[in-house]
Amino acid sequence: MASTAAVPFWRSAGMTYISYSNICASLVRNCLKEPYKSEAISREKVHFSSTKWTDGKPEKPTIRSDSPDE
């Protein structure tokens, strides 16, 4: 029996929960006063490495630094 219960608004808007929570977090960070705002924005940055595999062997990893707004 299928339920016709209300769907969360972020789902009905075609968003994932992660994208919805990222937008909410960004709004909260932008509402902060200095110096808390600049500290929170600096923690928003994400660092990760990715390794491409060719013929079953890893190549040199690439280190990236991205933020959600870039």
N, CA, C, O and CB atoms as a CASP TS submission, in Angstrom:
PFRMAT TS
TARGET T0000
AUTHOR 0000-0000-0000
METHOD Language model
MODEL 1
PARENT N/A
ATOM      1  N   MET     1       0.832  -1.154   0.000  1.00  0.00           N
ATOM      2  CA  MET     1       0.000   0.000   0.000  1.00  0.00           C
ATOM      3  C   MET     1       0.894   1.240   0.000  1.00  0.00           C
ATOM      4  O   MET     1       1.662   1.443   0.940  1.00  0.00           O
ATOM      5  CB  MET     1      -0.956  -0.015   1.202  1.00  0.00           C
ATOM      6  N   ALA     2       0.807   2.054  -1.021  1.00  0.00           N
ATOM      7  CA  ALA     2       1.632   3.253  -1.158  1.00  0.00           C
ATOM      8  C   ALA     2       1.087   4.375  -0.292  1.00  0.00           C
ATOM      9  O   ALA     2      -0.123   4.581  -0.195  1.00  0.00           O
ATOM     10  CB  ALA     2       1.700   3.700  -2.624  1.00  0.00           C
ATOM     11  N   SER     3       1.988   5.077   0.319  1.00  0.00           N
ATOM     12  CA  SER     3       1.598   6.189   1.181  1.00  0.00           C
ATOM     13  C   SER     3       1.594   7.485   0.379  1.00  0.00           C
ATOM     14  O   SER     3       2.481   7.715  -0.443  1.00  0.00           O
ATOM     15  CB  SER     3       2.549   6.305   2.396  1.00  0.00           C
ATOM     16  N   THR     4       0.614   8.314   0.614  1.00  0.00           N
ATOM     17  CA  THR     4       0.548   9.620  -0.041  1.00  0.00           C
ATOM     18  C   THR     4       0.886  10.714   0.966  1.00  0.00           C
ATOM     19  O   THR     4       0.416  11.846   0.850  1.00  0.00           O
ATOM     20  CB  THR     4      -0.856   9.862  -0.659  1.00  0.00           C
ATOM     21  N   ALA     5       1.711  10.362   1.962  1.00  0.00           N
ATOM     22  CA  ALA     5       2.110  11.330   2.985  1.00  0.00           C
ATOM     23  C   ALA     5       2.902  12.466   2.350  1.00  0.00           C
ATOM     24  O   ALA     5       3.440  12.340   1.249  1.00  0.00           O
ATOM     25  CB  ALA     5       2.944  10.645   4.093  1.00  0.00           C
ATOM     26  N   ALA     6       2.955  13.547   3.058  1.00  0.00           N
ATOM     27  CA  ALA     6       3.669  14.719   2.554  1.00  0.00           C
ATOM     28  C   ALA     6       5.151  14.404   2.351  1.00  0.00           C
ATOM     29  O   ALA     6       5.785  13.755   3.183  1.00  0.00           O
ATOM     30  CB  ALA     6       3.505  15.907   3.521  1.00  0.00           C
ATOM     31  N   VAL     7       5.672  14.867   1.251  1.00  0.00           N
ATOM     32  CA  VAL     7       7.083  14.699   0.921  1.00  0.00           C
ATOM     33  C   VAL     7       7.831  15.920   1.456  1.00  0.00           C
ATOM     34  O   VAL     7       7.319  17.036   1.366  1.00  0.00           O
ATOM     35  CB  VAL     7       7.298  14.526  -0.633  1.00  0.00           C
ATOM     36  N   PRO     8       9.029  15.732   2.010  1.00  0.00           N
ATOM     37  CA  PRO     8       9.782  16.912   2.458  1.00  0.00           C
ATOM     38  C   PRO     8       9.939  17.913   1.312  1.00  0.00           C
ATOM     39  O   PRO     8      10.100  17.525   0.155  1.00  0.00           O
ATOM     40  CB  PRO     8      11.175  16.498   3.002  1.00  0.00           C
ATOM     41  N   PHE     9       9.889  19.200   1.648  1.00  0.00           N
ATOM     42  CA  PHE     9       9.888  20.212   0.592  1.00  0.00           C
ATOM     43  C   PHE     9      11.169  20.194  -0.221  1.00  0.00           C
ATOM     44  O   PHE     9      11.142  20.524  -1.406  1.00  0.00           O
ATOM     45  CB  PHE     9       9.685  21.584   1.187  1.00  0.00           C
ATOM     46  N   TRP    10      12.311  19.812   0.392  1.00  0.00           N
ATOM     47  CA  TRP    10      13.550  19.770  -0.372  1.00  0.00           C
ATOM     48  C   TRP    10      13.502  18.661  -1.412  1.00  0.00           C
ATOM     49  O   TRP    10      14.094  18.783  -2.485  1.00  0.00           O
ATOM     50  CB  TRP    10      14.748  19.574   0.560  1.00  0.00           C
ATOM     51  N   ARG    11      12.799  17.580  -1.096  1.00  0.00           N
ATOM     52  CA  ARG    11      12.662  16.472  -2.056  1.00  0.00           C
ATOM     53  C   ARG    11      11.714  16.872  -3.185  1.00  0.00           C
ATOM     54  O   ARG    11      11.976  16.575  -4.350  1.00  0.00           O
ATOM     55  CB  ARG    11      12.144  15.185  -1.347  1.00  0.00           C
ATOM     56  N   SER    12      10.613  17.546  -2.844  1.00  0.00           N
ATOM     57  CA  SER    12       9.663  17.957  -3.873  1.00  0.00           C
ATOM     58  C   SER    12      10.251  19.042  -4.771  1.00  0.00           C
ATOM     59  O   SER    12       9.792  19.237  -5.897  1.00  0.00           O
ATOM     60  CB  SER    12       8.371  18.454  -3.230  1.00  0.00           C
ATOM     61  N   ALA    13      11.279  19.755  -4.266  1.00  0.00           N
ATOM     62  CA  ALA    13      11.952  20.766  -5.082  1.00  0.00           C
ATOM     63  C   ALA    13      13.029  20.137  -5.974  1.00  0.00           C
ATOM     64  O   ALA    13      13.684  20.840  -6.743  1.00  0.00           O
ATOM     65  CB  ALA    13      12.576  21.842  -4.182  1.00  0.00           C
ATOM     66  N   GLY    14      13.210  18.824  -5.872  1.00  0.00           N
ATOM     67  CA  GLY    14      14.186  18.126  -6.707  1.00  0.00           C
ATOM     68  C   GLY    14      15.605  18.192  -6.162  1.00  0.00           C
ATOM     69  O   GLY    14      16.568  18.026  -6.911  1.00  0.00           O
ATOM     70  N   MET    15      15.737  18.432  -4.862  1.00  0.00           N
ATOM     71  CA  MET    15      17.057  18.536  -4.241  1.00  0.00           C
ATOM     72  C   MET    15      17.357  17.276  -3.434  1.00  0.00           C
ATOM     73  O   MET    15      16.452  16.543  -3.034  1.00  0.00           O
ATOM     74  CB  MET    15      17.139  19.789  -3.337  1.00  0.00           C
ATOM     75  N   THR    16      18.642  17.042  -3.205  1.00  0.00           N
ATOM     76  CA  THR    16      19.021  15.999  -2.266  1.00  0.00           C
ATOM     77  C   THR    16      19.140  16.645  -0.886  1.00  0.00           C
ATOM     78  O   THR    16      19.211  17.868  -0.765  1.00  0.00           O
ATOM     79  CB  THR    16      20.364  15.296  -2.693  1.00  0.00           C
ATOM     80  N   TYR    17      19.162  15.821   0.132  1.00  0.00           N
ATOM     81  CA  TYR    17      19.285  16.366   1.482  1.00  0.00           C
ATOM     82  C   TYR    17      20.635  17.049   1.659  1.00  0.00           C
ATOM     83  O   TYR    17      20.725  18.061   2.354  1.00  0.00           O
ATOM     84  CB  TYR    17      19.105  15.256   2.532  1.00  0.00           C
ATOM     85  N   ILE    18      21.678  16.518   1.048  1.00  0.00           N
ATOM     86  CA  ILE    18      23.007  17.113   1.159  1.00  0.00           C
ATOM     87  C   ILE    18      23.019  18.521   0.558  1.00  0.00           C
ATOM     88  O   ILE    18      23.553  19.447   1.167  1.00  0.00           O
ATOM     89  CB  ILE    18      24.056  16.224   0.461  1.00  0.00           C
ATOM     90  N   SER    19      22.435  18.688  -0.634  1.00  0.00           N
ATOM     91  CA  SER    19      22.418  20.024  -1.246  1.00  0.00           C
ATOM     92  C   SER    19      21.563  20.983  -0.414  1.00  0.00           C
ATOM     93  O   SER    19      21.918  22.152  -0.260  1.00  0.00           O
ATOM     94  CB  SER    19      21.883  19.951  -2.699  1.00  0.00           C
ATOM     95  N   TYR    20      20.457  20.506   0.113  1.00  0.00           N
ATOM     96  CA  TYR    20      19.606  21.331   0.979  1.00  0.00           C
ATOM     97  C   TYR    20      20.367  21.760   2.229  1.00  0.00           C
ATOM     98  O   TYR    20      20.326  22.931   2.608  1.00  0.00           O
ATOM     99  CB  TYR    20      18.327  20.564   1.373  1.00  0.00           C
ATOM    100  N   SER    21      21.059  20.825   2.870  1.00  0.00           N
ATOM    101  CA  SER    21      21.785  21.169   4.094  1.00  0.00           C
ATOM    102  C   SER    21      22.967  22.082   3.806  1.00  0.00           C
ATOM    103  O   SER    21      23.305  22.918   4.645  1.00  0.00           O
ATOM    104  CB  SER    21      22.266  19.907   4.795  1.00  0.00           C
ATOM    105  N   ASN    22      23.611  21.950   2.639  1.00  0.00           N
ATOM    106  CA  ASN    22      24.695  22.857   2.264  1.00  0.00           C
ATOM    107  C   ASN    22      24.182  24.282   2.081  1.00  0.00           C
ATOM    108  O   ASN    22      24.844  25.235   2.493  1.00  0.00           O
ATOM    109  CB  ASN    22      25.374  22.373   0.979  1.00  0.00           C
ATOM    110  N   ILE    23      23.027  24.435   1.477  1.00  0.00           N
ATOM    111  CA  ILE    23      22.433  25.761   1.296  1.00  0.00           C
ATOM    112  C   ILE    23      22.088  26.370   2.652  1.00  0.00           C
ATOM    113  O   ILE    23      22.360  27.546   2.892  1.00  0.00           O
ATOM    114  CB  ILE    23      21.170  25.679   0.404  1.00  0.00           C
ATOM    115  N   CYS    24      21.494  25.579   3.533  1.00  0.00           N
ATOM    116  CA  CYS    24      21.148  26.079   4.873  1.00  0.00           C
ATOM    117  C   CYS    24      22.397  26.485   5.648  1.00  0.00           C
ATOM    118  O   CYS    24      22.410  27.528   6.300  1.00  0.00           O
ATOM    119  CB  CYS    24      20.367  25.012   5.661  1.00  0.00           C
ATOM    120  N   ALA    25      23.436  25.673   5.582  1.00  0.00           N
ATOM    121  CA  ALA    25      24.680  25.987   6.297  1.00  0.00           C
ATOM    122  C   ALA    25      25.309  27.257   5.750  1.00  0.00           C
ATOM    123  O   ALA    25      25.833  28.069   6.513  1.00  0.00           O
ATOM    124  CB  ALA    25      25.676  24.819   6.192  1.00  0.00           C
ATOM    125  N   SER    26      25.263  27.436   4.448  1.00  0.00           N
ATOM    126  CA  SER    26      25.817  28.642   3.841  1.00  0.00           C
ATOM    127  C   SER    26      25.051  29.882   4.295  1.00  0.00           C
ATOM    128  O   SER    26      25.655  30.918   4.573  1.00  0.00           O
ATOM    129  CB  SER    26      25.786  28.533   2.312  1.00  0.00           C
ATOM    130  N   LEU    27      23.740  29.781   4.370  1.00  0.00           N
ATOM    131  CA  LEU    27      22.927  30.911   4.843  1.00  0.00           C
ATOM    132  C   LEU    27      23.247  31.259   6.290  1.00  0.00           C
ATOM    133  O   LEU    27      23.331  32.436   6.640  1.00  0.00           O
ATOM    134  CB  LEU    27      21.435  30.590   4.705  1.00  0.00           C
ATOM    135  N   VAL    28      23.426  30.253   7.126  1.00  0.00           N
ATOM    136  CA  VAL    28      23.755  30.506   8.528  1.00  0.00           C
ATOM    137  C   VAL    28      25.127  31.159   8.637  1.00  0.00           C
ATOM    138  O   VAL    28      25.298  32.110   9.399  1.00  0.00           O
ATOM    139  CB  VAL    28      23.717  29.197   9.341  1.00  0.00           C
ATOM    140  N   ARG    29      26.115  30.655   7.880  1.00  0.00           N
ATOM    141  CA  ARG    29      27.454  31.256   7.919  1.00  0.00           C
ATOM    142  C   ARG    29      27.421  32.715   7.486  1.00  0.00           C
ATOM    143  O   ARG    29      28.116  33.549   8.066  1.00  0.00           O
ATOM    144  CB  ARG    29      28.417  30.472   7.026  1.00  0.00           C
ATOM    145  N   ASN    30      26.622  33.030   6.474  1.00  0.00           N
ATOM    146  CA  ASN    30      26.537  34.408   5.987  1.00  0.00           C
ATOM    147  C   ASN    30      25.836  35.340   6.970  1.00  0.00           C
ATOM    148  O   ASN    30      25.999  36.556   6.874  1.00  0.00           O
ATOM    149  CB  ASN    30      25.814  34.440   4.662  1.00  0.00           C
ATOM    150  N   CYS    31      25.071  34.812   7.901  1.00  0.00           N
ATOM    151  CA  CYS    31      24.380  35.634   8.892  1.00  0.00           C
ATOM    152  C   CYS    31      25.247  35.959  10.110  1.00  0.00           C
ATOM    153  O   CYS    31      24.884  36.812  10.919  1.00  0.00           O
ATOM    154  CB  CYS    31      23.123  34.935   9.341  1.00  0.00           C
ATOM    155  N   LEU    32      26.373  35.291  10.241  1.00  0.00           N
ATOM    156  CA  LEU    32      27.244  35.528  11.390  1.00  0.00           C
ATOM    157  C   LEU    32      27.923  36.885  11.303  1.00  0.00           C
ATOM    158  O   LEU    32      28.117  37.424  10.214  1.00  0.00           O
ATOM    159  CB  LEU    32      28.292  34.429  11.494  1.00  0.00           C
ATOM    160  N   LYS    33      28.281  37.429  12.453  1.00  0.00           N
ATOM    161  CA  LYS    33      29.037  38.684  12.515  1.00  0.00           C
ATOM    162  C   LYS    33      30.527  38.343  12.540  1.00  0.00           C
ATOM    163  O   LYS    33      30.924  37.237  12.907  1.00  0.00           O
ATOM    164  CB  LYS    33      28.631  39.537  13.776  1.00  0.00           C
ATOM    165  N   GLU    34      31.338  39.320  12.141  1.00  0.00           N
ATOM    166  CA  GLU    34      32.790  39.135  12.193  1.00  0.00           C
ATOM    167  C   GLU    34      33.228  39.093  13.646  1.00  0.00           C
ATOM    168  O   GLU    34      32.597  39.767  14.461  1.00  0.00           O
ATOM    169  CB  GLU    34      33.534  40.269  11.424  1.00  0.00           C
ATOM    170  N   PRO    35      34.244  38.366  14.028  1.00  0.00           N
ATOM    171  CA  PRO    35      35.157  37.548  13.236  1.00  0.00           C
ATOM    172  C   PRO    35      34.654  36.126  13.011  1.00  0.00           C
ATOM    173  O   PRO    35      35.329  35.329  12.360  1.00  0.00           O
ATOM    174  CB  PRO    35      36.496  37.500  13.903  1.00  0.00           C
ATOM    175  N   TYR    36      33.475  35.799  13.542  1.00  0.00           N
ATOM    176  CA  TYR    36      32.950  34.435  13.436  1.00  0.00           C
ATOM    177  C   TYR    36      32.633  34.058  11.993  1.00  0.00           C
ATOM    178  O   TYR    36      32.796  32.903  11.599  1.00  0.00           O
ATOM    179  CB  TYR    36      31.700  34.286  14.291  1.00  0.00           C
ATOM    180  N   LYS    37      32.182  35.026  11.213  1.00  0.00           N
ATOM    181  CA  LYS    37      31.817  34.763   9.816  1.00  0.00           C
ATOM    182  C   LYS    37      33.035  34.318   9.012  1.00  0.00           C
ATOM    183  O   LYS    37      32.969  33.313   8.305  1.00  0.00           O
ATOM    184  CB  LYS    37      31.190  36.017   9.176  1.00  0.00           C
ATOM    185  N   SER    38      34.140  35.047   9.107  1.00  0.00           N
ATOM    186  CA  SER    38      35.329  34.680   8.330  1.00  0.00           C
ATOM    187  C   SER    38      35.907  33.350   8.797  1.00  0.00           C
ATOM    188  O   SER    38      36.427  32.587   7.982  1.00  0.00           O
ATOM    189  CB  SER    38      36.394  35.776   8.432  1.00  0.00           C
ATOM    190  N   GLU    39      35.827  33.057  10.099  1.00  0.00           N
ATOM    191  CA  GLU    39      36.295  31.763  10.613  1.00  0.00           C
ATOM    192  C   GLU    39      35.448  30.621  10.068  1.00  0.00           C
ATOM    193  O   GLU    39      35.979  29.587   9.662  1.00  0.00           O
ATOM    194  CB  GLU    39      36.266  31.751  12.149  1.00  0.00           C
ATOM    195  N   ALA    40      34.138  30.805  10.060  1.00  0.00           N
ATOM    196  CA  ALA    40      33.244  29.758   9.565  1.00  0.00           C
ATOM    197  C   ALA    40      33.420  29.543   8.071  1.00  0.00           C
ATOM    198  O   ALA    40      33.388  28.406   7.601  1.00  0.00           O
ATOM    199  CB  ALA    40      31.791  30.110   9.872  1.00  0.00           C
ATOM    200  N   ILE    41      33.606  30.621   7.322  1.00  0.00           N
ATOM    201  CA  ILE    41      33.791  30.495   5.876  1.00  0.00           C
ATOM    202  C   ILE    41      35.115  29.801   5.566  1.00  0.00           C
ATOM    203  O   ILE    41      35.200  29.044   4.599  1.00  0.00           O
ATOM    204  CB  ILE    41      33.742  31.881   5.201  1.00  0.00           C
ATOM    205  N   SER    42      36.157  30.051   6.380  1.00  0.00           N
ATOM    206  CA  SER    42      37.436  29.379   6.138  1.00  0.00           C
ATOM    207  C   SER    42      37.333  27.875   6.400  1.00  0.00           C
ATOM    208  O   SER    42      38.043  27.096   5.764  1.00  0.00           O
ATOM    209  CB  SER    42      38.533  29.992   7.020  1.00  0.00           C
ATOM    210  N   ARG    43      36.464  27.452   7.321  1.00  0.00           N
ATOM    211  CA  ARG    43      36.269  26.020   7.594  1.00  0.00           C
ATOM    212  C   ARG    43      35.417  25.352   6.524  1.00  0.00           C
ATOM    213  O   ARG    43      35.345  24.124   6.470  1.00  0.00           O
ATOM    214  CB  ARG    43      35.620  25.824   8.963  1.00  0.00           C
ATOM    215  N   GLU    44      34.780  26.135   5.682  1.00  0.00           N
ATOM    216  CA  GLU    44      33.912  25.603   4.636  1.00  0.00           C
ATOM    217  C   GLU    44      34.725  24.926   3.535  1.00  0.00           C
ATOM    218  O   GLU    44      34.204  24.064   2.828  1.00  0.00           O
ATOM    219  CB  GLU    44      33.050  26.719   4.044  1.00  0.00           C
ATOM    220  N   LYS    45      35.978  25.300   3.382  1.00  0.00           N
ATOM    221  CA  LYS    45      36.830  24.781   2.315  1.00  0.00           C
ATOM    222  C   LYS    45      37.037  23.278   2.474  1.00  0.00           C
ATOM    223  O   LYS    45      37.164  22.784   3.595  1.00  0.00           O
ATOM    224  CB  LYS    45      38.185  25.506   2.307  1.00  0.00           C
ATOM    225  N   VAL    46      37.072  22.558   1.372  1.00  0.00           N
ATOM    226  CA  VAL    46      37.207  21.112   1.370  1.00  0.00           C
ATOM    227  C   VAL    46      38.496  20.738   0.641  1.00  0.00           C
ATOM    228  O   VAL    46      38.781  21.255  -0.439  1.00  0.00           O
ATOM    229  CB  VAL    46      35.973  20.437   0.705  1.00  0.00           C
ATOM    230  N   HIS    47      39.266  19.841   1.239  1.00  0.00           N
ATOM    231  CA  HIS    47      40.496  19.350   0.624  1.00  0.00           C
ATOM    232  C   HIS    47      40.354  17.846   0.410  1.00  0.00           C
ATOM    233  O   HIS    47      39.915  17.122   1.303  1.00  0.00           O
ATOM    234  CB  HIS    47      41.749  19.679   1.509  1.00  0.00           C
ATOM    235  N   PHE    48      40.727  17.385  -0.773  1.00  0.00           N
ATOM    236  CA  PHE    48      40.658  15.954  -1.046  1.00  0.00           C
ATOM    237  C   PHE    48      41.668  15.599  -2.125  1.00  0.00           C
ATOM    238  O   PHE    48      42.144  16.466  -2.857  1.00  0.00           O
ATOM    239  CB  PHE    48      39.230  15.536  -1.473  1.00  0.00           C
ATOM    240  N   SER    49      41.982  14.335  -2.213  1.00  0.00           N
ATOM    241  CA  SER    49      42.874  13.882  -3.273  1.00  0.00           C
ATOM    242  C   SER    49      42.142  12.822  -4.087  1.00  0.00           C
ATOM    243  O   SER    49      41.323  12.068  -3.562  1.00  0.00           O
ATOM    244  CB  SER    49      44.216  13.322  -2.691  1.00  0.00           C
ATOM    245  N   SER    50      42.449  12.780  -5.363  1.00  0.00           N
ATOM    246  CA  SER    50      41.865  11.763  -6.225  1.00  0.00           C
ATOM    247  C   SER    50      42.984  11.085  -6.988  1.00  0.00           C
ATOM    248  O   SER    50      43.950  11.724  -7.404  1.00  0.00           O
ATOM    249  CB  SER    50      40.818  12.374  -7.196  1.00  0.00           C
ATOM    250  N   THR    51      42.840   9.789  -7.166  1.00  0.00           N
ATOM    251  CA  THR    51      43.847   9.002  -7.858  1.00  0.00           C
ATOM    252  C   THR    51      43.198   8.331  -9.054  1.00  0.00           C
ATOM    253  O   THR    51      42.196   7.631  -8.914  1.00  0.00           O
ATOM    254  CB  THR    51      44.491   7.955  -6.913  1.00  0.00           C
ATOM    255  N   LYS    52      43.762   8.543 -10.212  1.00  0.00           N
ATOM    256  CA  LYS    52      43.275   7.905 -11.419  1.00  0.00           C
ATOM    257  C   LYS    52      44.002   6.570 -11.585  1.00  0.00           C
ATOM    258  O   LYS    52      45.217   6.482 -11.411  1.00  0.00           O
ATOM    259  CB  LYS    52      43.484   8.823 -12.665  1.00  0.00           C
ATOM    260  N   TRP    53      43.242   5.547 -11.921  1.00  0.00           N
ATOM    261  CA  TRP    53      43.818   4.217 -12.104  1.00  0.00           C
ATOM    262  C   TRP    53      43.875   3.907 -13.597  1.00  0.00           C
ATOM    263  O   TRP    53      42.892   4.093 -14.315  1.00  0.00           O
ATOM    264  CB  TRP    53      42.989   3.134 -11.342  1.00  0.00           C
ATOM    265  N   THR    54      45.028   3.435 -14.057  1.00  0.00           N
ATOM    266  CA  THR    54      45.211   3.045 -15.446  1.00  0.00           C
ATOM    267  C   THR    54      45.838   1.656 -15.477  1.00  0.00           C
ATOM    268  O   THR    54      46.871   1.420 -14.851  1.00  0.00           O
ATOM    269  CB  THR    54      46.094   4.077 -16.212  1.00  0.00           C
ATOM    270  N   ASP    55      45.221   0.758 -16.193  1.00  0.00           N
ATOM    271  CA  ASP    55      45.701  -0.629 -16.310  1.00  0.00           C
ATOM    272  C   ASP    55      45.904  -1.281 -14.946  1.00  0.00           C
ATOM    273  O   ASP    55      46.859  -2.033 -14.754  1.00  0.00           O
ATOM    274  CB  ASP    55      47.011  -0.669 -17.097  1.00  0.00           C
ATOM    275  N   GLY    56      45.021  -0.999 -14.011  1.00  0.00           N
ATOM    276  CA  GLY    56      45.078  -1.612 -12.698  1.00  0.00           C
ATOM    277  C   GLY    56      46.121  -1.037 -11.768  1.00  0.00           C
ATOM    278  O   GLY    56      46.347  -1.580 -10.687  1.00  0.00           O
ATOM    279  N   LYS    57      46.769   0.063 -12.167  1.00  0.00           N
ATOM    280  CA  LYS    57      47.794   0.672 -11.329  1.00  0.00           C
ATOM    281  C   LYS    57      47.444   2.142 -11.080  1.00  0.00           C
ATOM    282  O   LYS    57      46.985   2.843 -11.982  1.00  0.00           O
ATOM    283  CB  LYS    57      49.196   0.542 -11.989  1.00  0.00           C
ATOM    284  N   PRO    58      47.668   2.596  -9.839  1.00  0.00           N
ATOM    285  CA  PRO    58      47.343   3.997  -9.535  1.00  0.00           C
ATOM    286  C   PRO    58      48.382   4.951 -10.110  1.00  0.00           C
ATOM    287  O   PRO    58      49.580   4.672 -10.084  1.00  0.00           O
ATOM    288  CB  PRO    58      47.234   4.203  -8.023  1.00  0.00           C
ATOM    289  N   GLU    59      47.912   6.065 -10.621  1.00  0.00           N
ATOM    290  CA  GLU    59      48.809   7.121 -11.063  1.00  0.00           C
ATOM    291  C   GLU    59      49.047   8.053  -9.880  1.00  0.00           C
ATOM    292  O   GLU    59      48.531   7.813  -8.788  1.00  0.00           O
ATOM    293  CB  GLU    59      48.223   7.896 -12.295  1.00  0.00           C
ATOM    294  N   LYS    60      49.820   9.108 -10.087  1.00  0.00           N
ATOM    295  CA  LYS    60      50.110  10.057  -9.014  1.00  0.00           C
ATOM    296  C   LYS    60      48.818  10.742  -8.573  1.00  0.00           C
ATOM    297  O   LYS    60      48.063  11.229  -9.415  1.00  0.00           O
ATOM    298  CB  LYS    60      51.158  11.108  -9.475  1.00  0.00           C
ATOM    299  N   PRO    61      48.548  10.788  -7.251  1.00  0.00           N
ATOM    300  CA  PRO    61      47.310  11.431  -6.787  1.00  0.00           C
ATOM    301  C   PRO    61      47.315  12.935  -7.051  1.00  0.00           C
ATOM    302  O   PRO    61      48.358  13.587  -7.023  1.00  0.00           O
ATOM    303  CB  PRO    61      47.110  11.173  -5.295  1.00  0.00           C
ATOM    304  N   THR    62      46.128  13.462  -7.305  1.00  0.00           N
ATOM    305  CA  THR    62      45.939  14.887  -7.500  1.00  0.00           C
ATOM    306  C   THR    62      45.260  15.446  -6.264  1.00  0.00           C
ATOM    307  O   THR    62      44.192  14.976  -5.871  1.00  0.00           O
ATOM    308  CB  THR    62      45.108  15.181  -8.782  1.00  0.00           C
ATOM    309  N   ILE    63      45.871  16.438  -5.654  1.00  0.00           N
ATOM    310  CA  ILE    63      45.294  17.068  -4.463  1.00  0.00           C
ATOM    311  C   ILE    63      44.526  18.301  -4.907  1.00  0.00           C
ATOM    312  O   ILE    63      45.062  19.174  -5.589  1.00  0.00           O
ATOM    313  CB  ILE    63      46.400  17.442  -3.415  1.00  0.00           C
ATOM    314  N   ARG    64      43.254  18.357  -4.506  1.00  0.00           N
ATOM    315  CA  ARG    64      42.385  19.470  -4.877  1.00  0.00           C
ATOM    316  C   ARG    64      41.896  20.168  -3.633  1.00  0.00           C
ATOM    317  O   ARG    64      41.825  19.580  -2.554  1.00  0.00           O
ATOM    318  CB  ARG    64      41.198  18.990  -5.724  1.00  0.00           C
ATOM    319  N   SER    65      41.566  21.408  -3.798  1.00  0.00           N
ATOM    320  CA  SER    65      41.010  22.214  -2.726  1.00  0.00           C
ATOM    321  C   SER    65      39.840  22.987  -3.307  1.00  0.00           C
ATOM    322  O   SER    65      40.025  23.896  -4.116  1.00  0.00           O
ATOM    323  CB  SER    65      42.082  23.174  -2.102  1.00  0.00           C
ATOM    324  N   ASP    66      38.648  22.625  -2.897  1.00  0.00           N
ATOM    325  CA  ASP    66      37.438  23.251  -3.426  1.00  0.00           C
ATOM    326  C   ASP    66      36.580  23.754  -2.285  1.00  0.00           C
ATOM    327  O   ASP    66      36.654  23.262  -1.159  1.00  0.00           O
ATOM    328  CB  ASP    66      36.644  22.266  -4.303  1.00  0.00           C
ATOM    329  N   SER    67      35.763  24.744  -2.603  1.00  0.00           N
ATOM    330  CA  SER    67      34.717  25.172  -1.687  1.00  0.00           C
ATOM    331  C   SER    67      33.404  25.104  -2.459  1.00  0.00           C
ATOM    332  O   SER    67      33.419  25.182  -3.687  1.00  0.00           O
ATOM    333  CB  SER    67      34.987  26.624  -1.118  1.00  0.00           C
ATOM    334  N   PRO    68      32.280  24.961  -1.780  1.00  0.00           N
ATOM    335  CA  PRO    68      31.003  24.822  -2.465  1.00  0.00           C
ATOM    336  C   PRO    68      30.651  25.975  -3.380  1.00  0.00           C
ATOM    337  O   PRO    68      29.883  25.785  -4.324  1.00  0.00           O
ATOM    338  CB  PRO    68      29.934  24.660  -1.472  1.00  0.00           C
ATOM    339  N   ASP    69      31.190  27.185  -3.136  1.00  0.00           N
ATOM    340  CA  ASP    69      30.831  28.333  -3.952  1.00  0.00           C
ATOM    341  C   ASP    69      31.677  28.467  -5.197  1.00  0.00           C
ATOM    342  O   ASP    69      31.355  29.288  -6.056  1.00  0.00           O
ATOM    343  CB  ASP    69      30.939  29.576  -3.148  1.00  0.00           C
ATOM    344  N   GLU    70      32.762  27.687  -5.338  1.00  0.00           N
ATOM    345  CA  GLU    70      33.642  27.816  -6.503  1.00  0.00           C
ATOM    346  C   GLU    70      33.139  27.019  -7.663  1.00  0.00           C
ATOM    347  O   GLU    70      33.760  27.014  -8.726  1.00  0.00           O
ATOM    348  CB  GLU    70      35.043  27.384  -6.166  1.00  0.00           C
TER
END
